[in-house]
Amino acid sequence: MTGFGGHCLARSSWWLCSLLLAWLCWLPAAHASAAAMACNARVDSIMAARADTDATRPPSQGWETVTLPDNWSRRWPGHSSPVWYRITWRSDCPSTEPIAMIVDSINMAGEVYSNQDLIWRDHHLQEPLSRSWTTARTWVLPQSSLQPQGSNTIWVRVVGVPELSPGLGVVDVGSPDAMLASQRHHEWNTRTLFQLNLTLSATLGIMALVVWLPRRKQALLGWYALVSLCWVLFGSNVLLTETWPFPDSLTMARANHLAYIGFIASFAVFCWQLIASPLSRVQLQRLGALTLVAFAVVVASPGWFPMQRAADLYTLIFLGNTVLVIRHAWRTGELQHRFVAVYLLLMVSMGVRDLLVVVEIWPSRDFYSAYTALLFMLLSAVLMRRRILQDAQRIERFNQELSETVARACDELNTTLSQEHALALANAHLQERLQLAQDLHDGLGGQIVRSIMLVEQSDAPPSKERYLSMLKLLRDDLRQVVDSDGSIGANAPTTPEEWTIPLRYRFATLFDDLDMHSEWLAPPVWDTPPSALQCMLLARVAEEALTNIVKHSQARMVRVNLRYPDATQLVLCIEDDGIGFDAPTALRAGLGIGMSSMRARMERMGGALHVRSRPGNTVIEACLPLAEQGAAASLPVPRTSAPLPIPQVPTP
């Protein structure tokens, strides 16, 4: 979008520059050729007289000799009634040769007579007045209105506003070709050039606005659009021939002053943007505040003087800001900035020259500010296109560098992820080996210890069937270790009694051989059913604890109690009356491989393992949190577990 806008701005600029050069080369030649063919007609005298507002005929007295163009506010300050102009002329042309006349401007409205015949009249001779101040008109005088011999008189009645330089422009007579050539020359300077200027400014301003709206950070384009808008509003004052939609000429002049002040303020900011040295926020705020004050003065002041002084102040701001921009641009040393400085200097010079023409110090009827303003808009468009292309190139380079950086980062990330994946695999293998070692110790290791103790405690060598039974138990434990991953999807025991049966079966015979009494307590049903993994974990804890009791405690009584303190917690308590041990020292030492493994497993499941020991009483508690299900969310009153009968396991 940005590249397209800059391309269109540049193409339009160069095309219109070519058109301007063609016009400039053609107009002087055409004008000189037509003037050479003009017949000899001359103006003898020009006089003016004030008239009453309602007078429809020229006054009989009060005539004063004047020169055209004339501004009667200098001669009659404050005069607001119509003024009549009398132009006496004679011609040496043959009676058959047509004679034409031209009036290059009437400020503001008027009517024209040839002798006593009405030639032309503006639409509105009362407020709101028509505006003929930049419109040149040519008429071929009818032969019936001309005196065949002697002098003829052109009467012009002018209605104007004292504050707006009322008066009459140049009036001339001659051949139709010469008058038409003069009209075309005047229209080019006062209307056609402005039409071209405003059309180009509006087009480039709209294009800049369209490009800027989706890219608000491109402040240069935004200020260019604002400058173009204010310039179009201000310059349209030259082309409008009626005061609509304003009620009178002074109100329209106020609106024109507002557009002028807005143009100067935005142009000042735009110049600094153009040389890549934008104003600071504080400077913008001060300029904005001053502009608002000037707007208020123009809108609210009852007279012409404050409004004109506000415009004069902004003219000085324009000149001072332009000087500062030229000095700064020249100091930067950049070719583009110096080019802008030279052109601003040219534009200010032409503006001063045209001001001297307006105050009739410079003897000319041509104005050059329209040329310089038009060329400045074209120059700004070309420079903005260059700036946009440079920004686009920087963005392209940045995108390329960003793509390369992202590619390198992706490669580094892939390398890091590959390394992390390899570490994760190694860690997983290590965890599997550690888990396997814990399962072998807690399951198969305990069964081997129990089998060894059975053999040692037997008075007679065990029979073949007894060895076969122990080997089958070892095989079952080994299968359980190998198939432990399948326990996730397995079903939990349906009742607490079903959970205790494998444990009682494994340890009952060993307890009998050691003359050790055992007591098994469990509720009849699950209050909150545990999962299969939780049941297996509690079974491993029970096996490890009972194995340690058999090996080390020298106990005579063992109690295994499975209970619910509340519906959200399941506690396995194993108690014996052995010799005990130093629990704090053992806890700091890690409780041995088996109990350390159980403690770690309990913590991974969100539970806890508590050990209390003294001579004659050792208690191991494994606490597991349970998920609430349905009515189990309420807290039931803790119940006392009922003792279960110890089954008589026959000796194989």
C-alpha positions as CSV (number, residue, x, y, z in Angstrom):
1,M,0.0,0.0,0.0
2,T,2.8,2.4,0.9
3,G,4.8,1.6,-2.2
4,F,1.8,2.0,-4.4
5,G,0.9,5.4,-2.9
6,G,4.5,6.7,-3.3
7,H,4.7,5.4,-6.9
8,C,1.4,7.2,-7.8
9,L,2.5,10.4,-6.1
10,A,5.7,10.5,-8.1
11,R,4.1,9.7,-11.5
12,S,1.4,12.4,-11.0
13,S,4.1,14.9,-9.9
14,W,6.3,14.4,-13.0
15,W,3.3,14.4,-15.4
16,L,2.0,17.7,-14.0
17,C,5.5,19.2,-14.1
18,S,5.7,18.5,-17.9
19,L,2.2,20.0,-18.4
20,L,3.3,23.2,-16.5
21,L,6.4,23.6,-18.6
22,A,4.3,23.2,-21.8
23,W,1.9,25.9,-20.7
24,L,4.7,28.3,-19.7
25,C,6.4,27.9,-23.1
26,W,3.1,28.5,-25.0
27,L,1.4,31.3,-23.2
28,P,3.9,34.2,-23.7
29,A,4.2,33.4,-27.4
30,A,0.5,33.3,-27.9
31,H,0.0,36.5,-26.0
32,A,2.6,38.3,-27.9
33,S,1.3,37.1,-31.3
34,A,-2.3,38.2,-30.4
35,A,-1.1,41.6,-29.1
36,A,0.7,42.3,-32.4
37,M,-2.5,42.0,-34.3
38,A,-4.5,44.4,-32.1
39,C,-5.8,47.5,-33.8
40,N,-5.2,51.0,-32.4
41,A,-7.7,51.8,-29.6
42,R,-6.8,53.8,-26.6
43,V,-8.2,54.9,-23.2
44,D,-8.4,58.7,-22.8
45,S,-9.4,59.0,-19.1
46,I,-10.5,57.0,-16.1
47,M,-12.6,58.6,-13.3
48,A,-14.4,57.4,-10.3
49,A,-17.2,58.8,-8.1
50,R,-19.1,57.6,-5.0
51,A,-22.8,56.9,-5.3
52,D,-25.7,56.2,-3.0
53,T,-26.6,52.6,-2.3
54,D,-29.9,52.8,-4.2
55,A,-28.6,54.9,-7.1
56,T,-29.0,53.2,-10.5
57,R,-27.4,56.0,-12.6
58,P,-23.9,57.5,-12.4
59,P,-23.7,60.6,-10.2
60,S,-23.4,64.0,-11.8
61,Q,-20.6,65.3,-9.6
62,G,-17.8,64.1,-7.3
63,W,-15.7,62.5,-10.1
64,E,-12.0,62.0,-9.4
65,T,-9.3,60.8,-11.8
66,V,-7.9,57.4,-10.9
67,T,-5.6,54.8,-12.3
68,L,-6.4,51.1,-12.8
69,P,-6.3,48.8,-11.0
70,D,-8.0,50.9,-8.3
71,N,-8.6,50.2,-4.6
72,W,-11.0,52.8,-3.4
73,S,-10.6,51.9,0.3
74,R,-7.3,53.8,0.2
75,R,-8.9,57.0,-1.2
76,W,-12.2,56.7,0.7
77,P,-11.6,54.6,3.8
78,G,-14.7,53.0,5.2
79,H,-16.9,53.7,2.1
80,S,-19.3,50.9,1.7
81,S,-21.7,52.2,-1.0
82,P,-21.3,51.5,-4.7
83,V,-18.7,53.4,-6.8
84,W,-19.1,54.3,-10.5
85,Y,-16.1,54.2,-12.9
86,R,-16.1,56.1,-16.1
87,I,-13.7,55.0,-18.8
88,T,-13.5,57.2,-21.9
89,W,-11.9,55.8,-25.0
90,R,-11.5,56.3,-28.7
91,S,-10.4,54.0,-31.6
92,D,-8.8,54.6,-35.0
93,C,-10.2,51.3,-36.3
94,P,-12.5,51.3,-39.3
95,S,-16.2,51.2,-38.5
96,T,-16.5,47.7,-39.9
97,E,-13.8,46.4,-37.5
98,P,-15.2,44.9,-34.3
99,I,-14.1,46.3,-31.1
100,A,-13.8,44.3,-27.8
101,M,-13.2,45.3,-24.2
102,I,-11.8,43.4,-21.2
103,V,-12.3,43.9,-17.5
104,D,-9.8,41.7,-15.7
105,S,-11.4,41.9,-12.2
106,I,-14.2,43.5,-10.2
107,N,-14.0,43.4,-6.5
108,M,-16.5,42.2,-5.5
109,A,-19.5,42.5,-7.9
110,G,-20.6,45.0,-10.5
111,E,-22.3,45.8,-13.8
112,V,-20.8,47.1,-17.1
113,Y,-22.3,49.5,-19.6
114,S,-21.1,50.6,-23.1
115,N,-22.4,54.1,-23.4
116,Q,-26.0,53.6,-22.3
117,D,-26.3,49.9,-23.1
118,L,-26.0,47.2,-20.4
119,I,-23.3,44.7,-21.3
120,W,-23.1,42.5,-18.3
121,R,-24.2,42.3,-14.6
122,D,-23.2,40.0,-11.7
123,H,-25.9,37.8,-10.2
124,H,-25.9,39.4,-6.8
125,L,-25.2,43.0,-6.3
126,Q,-26.2,42.9,-2.6
127,E,-25.0,40.7,0.2
128,P,-24.3,37.9,-0.3
129,L,-22.3,39.5,-3.1
130,S,-21.1,37.7,-6.2
131,R,-17.3,37.4,-6.5
132,S,-15.7,38.6,-9.7
133,W,-12.4,39.6,-8.2
134,T,-10.3,37.0,-10.1
135,T,-12.5,36.6,-13.2
136,A,-11.5,38.3,-16.4
137,R,-14.4,38.9,-18.9
138,T,-14.2,40.0,-22.5
139,W,-17.1,41.3,-24.6
140,V,-17.3,42.4,-28.3
141,L,-19.0,45.8,-28.1
142,P,-22.2,46.0,-30.2
143,Q,-21.9,48.5,-33.1
144,S,-25.2,50.0,-32.1
145,S,-23.8,51.2,-28.8
146,L,-20.8,52.9,-30.2
147,Q,-20.4,56.4,-31.5
148,P,-19.2,56.3,-35.1
149,Q,-16.9,59.3,-34.4
150,G,-15.5,60.8,-31.3
151,S,-15.1,59.2,-27.9
152,N,-17.1,56.4,-26.2
153,T,-17.7,55.7,-22.6
154,I,-17.6,52.5,-20.5
155,W,-19.5,52.7,-17.2
156,V,-18.7,50.2,-14.5
157,R,-20.7,50.1,-11.2
158,V,-18.8,48.3,-8.5
159,V,-20.2,47.0,-5.2
160,G,-17.6,46.0,-2.6
161,V,-16.8,45.5,1.1
162,P,-14.4,48.2,2.6
163,E,-12.3,45.6,4.4
164,L,-11.7,43.5,1.3
165,S,-9.9,46.0,-1.0
166,P,-12.9,47.0,-3.1
167,G,-12.3,48.4,-6.6
168,L,-11.9,47.8,-10.3
169,G,-9.1,46.0,-12.2
170,V,-7.6,46.9,-15.5
171,V,-10.0,47.8,-18.3
172,D,-8.8,47.8,-21.9
173,V,-10.3,48.0,-25.4
174,G,-9.0,46.7,-28.7
175,S,-9.4,44.0,-31.3
176,P,-11.3,40.8,-30.2
177,D,-8.2,38.7,-30.7
178,A,-6.0,40.9,-28.5
179,M,-8.6,41.0,-25.8
180,L,-9.1,37.3,-25.8
181,A,-5.4,36.7,-25.6
182,S,-5.2,39.1,-22.7
183,Q,-8.1,37.3,-21.0
184,R,-6.5,33.9,-21.5
185,H,-3.3,35.2,-20.0
186,H,-5.1,36.6,-17.0
187,E,-7.2,33.5,-16.5
188,W,-4.1,31.4,-16.5
189,N,-2.6,33.4,-13.7
190,T,-5.7,33.9,-11.6
191,R,-7.8,30.8,-12.2
192,T,-6.4,28.0,-14.3
193,L,-3.1,27.8,-12.4
194,F,-5.0,27.7,-9.2
195,Q,-7.4,25.1,-10.5
196,L,-4.4,22.9,-11.5
197,N,-2.8,23.7,-8.2
198,L,-5.8,22.8,-6.0
199,T,-6.7,19.7,-8.0
200,L,-3.2,18.4,-7.7
201,S,-3.0,19.3,-4.0
202,A,-6.3,17.6,-3.3
203,T,-5.3,14.5,-5.3
204,L,-2.0,14.1,-3.6
205,G,-3.4,14.9,-0.2
206,I,-6.1,12.3,-0.6
207,M,-3.6,9.7,-1.7
208,A,-1.3,10.6,1.3
209,L,-4.3,10.3,3.6
210,V,-5.3,6.9,2.3
211,V,-1.7,5.7,2.7
212,W,-1.4,7.2,6.2
213,L,-4.7,6.0,7.7
214,P,-3.6,2.3,8.1
215,R,0.0,3.3,9.0
216,R,-0.4,6.1,11.6
217,K,3.3,6.1,12.4
218,Q,4.1,7.6,9.0
219,A,3.6,11.1,10.4
220,L,5.0,12.8,7.3
221,L,2.2,11.5,5.2
222,G,-0.4,12.7,7.8
223,W,1.0,16.2,7.9
224,Y,1.2,16.3,4.1
225,A,-2.5,15.4,3.9
226,L,-3.4,18.1,6.5
227,V,-1.3,20.7,4.6
228,S,-3.0,19.8,1.3
229,L,-6.5,20.0,2.9
230,C,-5.8,23.5,4.4
231,W,-4.2,24.7,1.2
232,V,-7.3,23.6,-0.8
233,L,-9.6,25.3,1.6
234,F,-7.6,28.5,1.5
235,G,-7.0,28.5,-2.3
236,S,-10.6,27.8,-3.1
237,N,-11.2,31.5,-2.1
238,V,-9.6,32.5,-5.4
239,L,-11.9,30.3,-7.5
240,L,-15.3,30.7,-5.9
241,T,-17.7,33.1,-7.7
242,E,-20.4,33.1,-4.9
243,T,-20.2,33.4,-1.1
244,W,-22.5,30.4,-0.6
245,P,-22.8,28.7,1.9
246,F,-21.8,31.8,3.9
247,P,-24.3,34.6,4.6
248,D,-22.0,37.5,3.5
249,S,-18.5,38.3,2.3
250,L,-17.0,39.0,5.7
251,T,-18.1,35.6,7.1
252,M,-16.5,34.0,4.1
253,A,-13.3,36.0,4.7
254,R,-13.3,34.7,8.3
255,A,-13.4,31.1,7.1
256,N,-10.6,31.9,4.6
257,H,-8.5,33.3,7.5
258,L,-9.1,30.1,9.5
259,A,-7.9,28.0,6.5
260,Y,-4.8,30.3,6.1
261,I,-3.8,30.0,9.8
262,G,-4.3,26.2,9.7
263,F,-2.2,26.0,6.6
264,I,0.6,28.0,8.0
265,A,0.6,25.9,11.3
266,S,0.5,22.5,9.5
267,F,3.1,23.7,6.9
268,A,5.5,24.6,9.7
269,V,5.3,21.2,11.2
270,F,5.5,19.5,7.8
271,C,8.7,21.3,6.8
272,W,10.5,19.9,9.9
273,Q,9.1,16.5,9.1
274,L,10.4,16.8,5.6
275,I,14.0,17.4,6.7
276,A,13.7,14.4,9.2
277,S,13.8,16.7,12.3
278,P,10.3,16.6,13.7
279,L,9.2,19.0,16.4
280,S,9.1,17.8,20.0
281,R,5.8,17.1,21.8
282,V,6.2,20.4,23.8
283,Q,6.7,22.4,20.6
284,L,3.7,20.8,19.0
285,Q,1.6,21.6,22.0
286,R,2.7,25.2,22.1
287,L,2.0,25.7,18.4
288,G,-1.4,24.0,18.8
289,A,-2.3,26.2,21.7
290,L,-1.3,29.3,19.7
291,T,-3.3,28.2,16.7
292,L,-6.4,27.6,18.8
293,V,-6.1,31.1,20.3
294,A,-5.7,32.5,16.7
295,F,-8.8,30.6,15.7
296,A,-10.8,32.0,18.6
297,V,-9.7,35.6,17.7
298,V,-10.8,35.2,14.1
299,V,-14.1,33.6,15.0
300,A,-15.0,35.8,18.0
301,S,-13.6,39.3,17.1
302,P,-16.3,41.7,16.1
303,G,-14.1,43.8,13.7
304,W,-11.7,43.3,10.9
305,F,-8.6,44.5,12.7
306,P,-8.0,41.6,15.2
307,M,-8.7,39.0,12.5
308,Q,-6.2,40.6,10.1
309,R,-3.6,40.9,12.9
310,A,-3.9,37.2,13.6
311,A,-3.3,36.4,9.9
312,D,-0.3,38.8,9.9
313,L,1.1,37.0,13.0
314,Y,1.0,33.7,11.2
315,T,2.6,35.3,8.1
316,L,5.5,36.2,10.4
317,I,5.5,32.7,11.9
318,F,5.7,31.3,8.3
319,L,8.7,33.5,7.5
320,G,10.5,32.8,10.7
321,N,9.9,29.1,10.6
322,T,11.0,28.9,7.0
323,V,14.2,30.7,7.9
324,L,14.9,28.3,10.8
325,V,14.2,25.3,8.5
326,I,16.5,26.6,5.8
327,R,19.3,27.2,8.4
328,H,18.9,23.7,9.9
329,A,18.6,21.9,6.6
330,W,21.7,23.7,5.3
331,R,23.6,22.8,8.5
332,T,22.9,19.0,8.2
333,G,24.9,18.9,5.0
334,E,22.5,16.3,3.3
335,L,21.8,16.9,-0.3
336,Q,18.1,16.4,0.0
337,H,17.8,18.8,2.9
338,R,19.8,21.5,1.1
339,F,17.5,21.0,-1.9
340,V,14.5,21.7,0.3
341,A,16.3,24.7,1.8
342,V,17.0,26.2,-1.6
343,Y,13.4,25.7,-2.7
344,L,11.9,27.2,0.5
345,L,14.1,30.2,-0.1
346,L,12.8,30.5,-3.7
347,M,9.2,30.2,-2.4
348,V,9.7,32.9,0.2
349,S,11.3,35.2,-2.3
350,M,8.4,34.8,-4.7
351,G,5.9,35.4,-1.9
352,V,7.6,38.7,-1.0
353,R,7.7,39.7,-4.6
354,D,3.9,39.0,-5.0
355,L,3.2,40.9,-1.8
356,L,5.0,43.9,-3.4
357,V,2.8,43.5,-6.5
358,V,-0.4,43.5,-4.3
359,V,0.6,46.8,-2.6
360,E,1.5,48.2,-6.1
361,I,5.2,48.6,-5.4
362,W,6.2,46.1,-7.9
363,P,4.9,47.1,-11.4
364,S,3.3,43.8,-12.5
365,R,0.0,42.0,-12.8
366,D,1.5,38.5,-12.7
367,F,1.8,36.4,-9.5
368,Y,4.4,33.6,-9.1
369,S,3.4,32.2,-5.7
370,A,1.0,29.8,-7.3
371,Y,3.8,28.4,-9.4
372,T,6.1,27.9,-6.4
373,A,3.3,26.5,-4.3
374,L,2.5,24.0,-7.0
375,L,6.1,23.0,-7.5
376,F,6.6,22.7,-3.8
377,M,3.7,20.2,-3.5
378,L,5.2,18.2,-6.4
379,L,8.7,18.4,-4.8
380,S,7.2,17.2,-1.4
381,A,5.5,14.3,-3.1
382,V,8.8,13.2,-4.8
383,L,10.7,13.5,-1.5
384,M,8.1,11.6,0.3
385,R,8.2,8.9,-2.3
386,R,11.9,8.7,-1.8
387,R,11.5,8.6,2.0
388,I,8.8,5.8,1.6
389,L,11.1,3.8,-0.6
390,Q,13.9,4.1,1.9
391,D,11.6,3.0,4.7
392,A,10.4,0.1,2.6
393,Q,14.0,-0.9,1.9
394,R,14.9,-0.7,5.6
395,I,11.8,-2.8,6.5
396,E,12.8,-5.3,3.8
397,R,16.3,-5.6,5.3
398,F,14.9,-5.9,8.8
399,N,12.5,-8.6,7.7
400,Q,15.4,-10.5,6.0
401,E,17.6,-10.1,9.1
402,L,14.6,-11.2,11.3
403,S,14.0,-14.2,9.1
404,E,17.7,-15.2,9.4
405,T,17.7,-14.7,13.1
406,V,14.5,-16.7,13.5
407,A,16.0,-19.5,11.4
408,R,19.1,-19.5,13.6
409,A,17.0,-19.5,16.7
410,C,14.9,-22.4,15.3
411,D,18.1,-24.4,14.6
412,E,19.3,-23.7,18.1
413,L,16.0,-24.6,19.6
414,N,15.9,-27.8,17.6
415,T,19.4,-28.7,18.9
416,T,18.4,-27.8,22.5
417,L,15.1,-29.8,22.2
418,S,17.1,-32.8,20.8
419,Q,19.5,-32.6,23.7
420,E,16.6,-32.3,26.2
421,H,14.8,-35.2,24.5
422,A,18.0,-37.3,24.8
423,L,18.3,-36.3,28.5
424,A,14.6,-37.1,29.0
425,L,15.1,-40.6,27.5
426,A,18.1,-41.2,29.6
427,N,16.3,-40.0,32.7
428,A,13.3,-42.2,31.7
429,H,15.5,-45.2,31.4
430,L,17.1,-44.4,34.7
431,Q,13.7,-44.0,36.4
432,E,12.6,-47.3,34.9
433,R,15.7,-49.0,36.3
434,L,15.2,-47.4,39.7
435,Q,11.5,-48.4,39.7
436,L,12.4,-51.9,38.7
437,A,14.9,-52.1,41.5
438,Q,12.4,-50.8,44.0
439,D,9.7,-53.3,42.8
440,L,12.2,-56.2,42.9
441,H,13.2,-55.2,46.5
442,D,9.7,-54.6,47.7
443,G,8.1,-57.6,46.0
444,L,10.4,-60.4,45.0
445,G,13.1,-59.4,47.6
446,G,10.6,-59.7,50.4
447,Q,9.3,-63.0,49.2
448,I,12.8,-64.4,49.0
449,V,13.5,-63.2,52.6
450,R,10.3,-64.9,53.8
451,S,11.2,-68.1,51.9
452,I,14.7,-68.1,53.4
453,M,13.3,-67.6,56.9
454,L,10.7,-70.4,56.4
455,V,13.6,-72.8,55.5
456,E,15.7,-71.7,58.4
457,Q,12.9,-72.0,60.9
458,S,11.8,-75.5,59.7
459,D,12.9,-78.3,62.0
460,A,13.1,-80.7,59.1
461,P,14.1,-80.2,55.5
462,P,11.2,-78.9,53.5
463,S,9.5,-81.3,51.1
464,K,9.6,-81.0,47.4
465,E,6.1,-79.7,47.4
466,R,7.1,-77.0,49.9
467,Y,10.0,-75.9,47.7
468,L,7.7,-75.9,44.6
469,S,5.1,-73.8,46.5
470,M,7.8,-71.2,47.4
471,L,9.1,-71.1,43.9
472,K,5.6,-70.5,42.5
473,L,5.2,-67.6,44.9
474,L,8.5,-66.2,43.7
475,R,7.3,-66.6,40.1
476,D,4.1,-64.8,40.9
477,D,5.9,-61.9,42.5
478,L,8.2,-61.7,39.5
479,R,5.3,-61.6,37.1
480,Q,3.7,-58.9,39.3
481,V,6.9,-56.8,39.0
482,V,7.0,-57.3,35.2
483,D,3.3,-56.6,34.8
484,S,3.2,-53.7,37.2
485,D,2.5,-51.2,34.4
486,G,-0.8,-52.9,33.8
487,S,-2.0,-52.1,37.3
488,I,-3.1,-48.6,36.1
489,G,-6.0,-50.1,34.2
490,A,-6.6,-53.0,36.7
491,N,-9.6,-53.1,39.1
492,A,-9.1,-52.4,42.8
493,P,-10.2,-55.0,45.3
494,T,-14.0,-54.9,45.8
495,T,-13.7,-55.0,49.6
496,P,-11.0,-54.3,52.2
497,E,-11.1,-58.0,53.2
498,E,-10.2,-59.0,49.6
499,W,-7.3,-56.6,49.8
500,T,-5.9,-58.3,53.0
501,I,-6.2,-61.9,51.8
502,P,-2.9,-62.0,49.7
503,L,-1.0,-60.4,52.6
504,R,-2.4,-62.8,55.2
505,Y,-1.8,-65.8,52.9
506,R,1.9,-64.8,52.5
507,F,2.7,-64.0,56.2
508,A,0.4,-66.3,58.2
509,T,2.5,-69.4,57.9
510,L,5.7,-67.4,58.7
511,F,4.1,-65.9,61.7
512,D,3.0,-69.3,62.9
513,D,6.5,-70.8,62.5
514,L,7.9,-67.9,64.5
515,D,5.2,-68.2,67.2
516,M,4.1,-64.7,66.4
517,H,0.5,-63.7,66.9
518,S,-1.1,-61.5,64.2
519,E,-4.3,-59.4,64.2
520,W,-5.9,-58.0,61.0
521,L,-8.5,-55.2,61.2
522,A,-10.4,-53.7,58.3
523,P,-13.8,-52.2,57.6
524,P,-16.4,-54.4,55.9
525,V,-16.7,-52.1,52.9
526,W,-14.9,-49.2,51.3
527,D,-16.3,-45.9,52.4
528,T,-14.5,-44.2,49.6
529,P,-13.1,-46.8,47.2
530,P,-9.3,-46.3,46.6
531,S,-7.8,-46.8,43.1
532,A,-5.9,-49.9,42.1
533,L,-2.6,-48.0,42.3
534,Q,-3.4,-46.9,45.9
535,C,-4.3,-50.5,46.9
536,M,-1.0,-51.8,45.4
537,L,1.0,-49.0,47.2
538,L,-0.5,-49.9,50.5
539,A,0.2,-53.6,49.9
540,R,3.8,-52.8,49.2
541,V,4.1,-50.8,52.4
542,A,2.5,-53.6,54.4
543,E,4.8,-56.2,52.8
544,E,8.0,-54.1,53.6
545,A,6.9,-53.3,57.1
546,L,5.9,-57.0,57.9
547,T,9.2,-58.2,56.4
548,N,11.2,-55.8,58.6
549,I,9.2,-57.0,61.7
550,V,10.0,-60.6,60.9
551,K,13.7,-59.9,60.3
552,H,14.5,-57.3,63.0
553,S,11.8,-56.7,65.7
554,Q,11.8,-60.0,67.7
555,A,8.1,-59.2,68.2
556,R,5.5,-61.6,69.6
557,M,2.4,-59.7,68.3
558,V,1.6,-57.8,65.1
559,R,-1.5,-55.8,64.3
560,V,-2.5,-54.6,60.8
561,N,-5.3,-52.0,60.9
562,L,-6.9,-50.5,57.8
563,R,-9.2,-47.6,58.7
564,Y,-11.0,-44.4,57.5
565,P,-10.3,-41.3,59.8
566,D,-12.7,-39.6,57.4
567,A,-14.2,-40.1,53.9
568,T,-11.2,-38.4,52.2
569,Q,-8.4,-40.3,53.8
570,L,-7.4,-44.0,54.1
571,V,-4.8,-45.0,56.8
572,L,-2.9,-48.3,57.0
573,C,-1.4,-48.7,60.6
574,I,1.0,-51.6,61.3
575,E,2.0,-52.1,65.0
576,D,4.3,-54.6,66.8
577,D,5.6,-55.1,70.3
578,G,9.2,-55.7,69.3
579,I,12.5,-54.2,70.6
580,G,12.0,-51.0,68.6
581,F,14.6,-48.8,67.2
582,D,15.8,-45.2,67.2
583,A,13.2,-43.7,64.7
584,P,14.7,-40.1,64.3
585,T,18.2,-41.5,63.6
586,A,16.7,-44.0,61.2
587,L,14.7,-41.3,59.5
588,R,17.8,-39.1,59.0
589,A,19.6,-42.2,57.7
590,G,16.9,-42.9,55.2
591,L,15.1,-45.9,56.9
592,G,16.9,-48.4,54.7
593,I,16.3,-49.0,51.0
594,G,12.9,-50.6,51.4
595,M,11.2,-48.0,53.7
596,S,12.9,-45.1,51.8
597,S,11.3,-46.5,48.7
598,M,7.9,-46.7,50.3
599,R,8.2,-43.2,51.7
600,A,9.1,-41.8,48.3
601,R,6.2,-43.7,46.7
602,M,3.8,-42.4,49.3
603,E,4.9,-38.8,48.7
604,R,4.5,-39.2,44.9
605,M,0.9,-40.3,45.5
606,G,0.2,-37.3,47.8
607,G,0.4,-39.4,51.0
608,A,2.7,-39.6,53.9
609,L,4.6,-42.3,55.9
610,H,4.9,-41.8,59.7
611,V,7.1,-44.0,61.9
612,R,7.1,-44.0,65.7
613,S,9.1,-46.5,67.7
614,R,10.1,-47.3,71.3
615,P,10.9,-50.5,73.0
616,G,7.8,-52.6,73.1
617,N,5.9,-50.6,70.6
618,T,6.6,-49.6,67.0
619,V,3.9,-48.0,64.8
620,I,4.1,-47.4,61.0
621,E,1.3,-45.3,59.5
622,A,0.7,-44.8,55.8
623,C,-1.8,-42.1,55.0
624,L,-3.3,-41.7,51.5
625,P,-5.8,-39.0,50.4
626,L,-8.8,-40.2,48.6
627,A,-11.0,-38.4,46.0
628,E,-14.6,-37.7,47.2
629,Q,-17.3,-39.5,45.3
630,G,-21.0,-38.7,45.7
631,A,-22.3,-39.0,49.2
632,A,-18.8,-39.8,50.4
633,A,-18.1,-36.0,50.4
634,S,-19.7,-35.7,53.8
635,L,-17.6,-36.6,56.7
636,P,-18.8,-39.7,58.5
637,V,-18.1,-40.5,62.1
638,P,-14.9,-42.6,62.4
639,R,-15.7,-46.2,63.1
640,T,-13.8,-48.9,64.9
641,S,-12.5,-51.6,62.7
642,A,-13.9,-55.1,63.4
643,P,-11.3,-57.8,63.9
644,L,-11.1,-60.4,61.1
645,P,-10.5,-64.1,61.8
646,I,-7.0,-65.2,60.9
647,P,-7.4,-67.9,58.3
648,Q,-5.7,-71.2,58.8
649,V,-3.3,-71.6,55.9
650,P,-2.4,-75.3,55.5
651,T,1.2,-76.2,55.2
652,P,2.0,-77.3,51.6
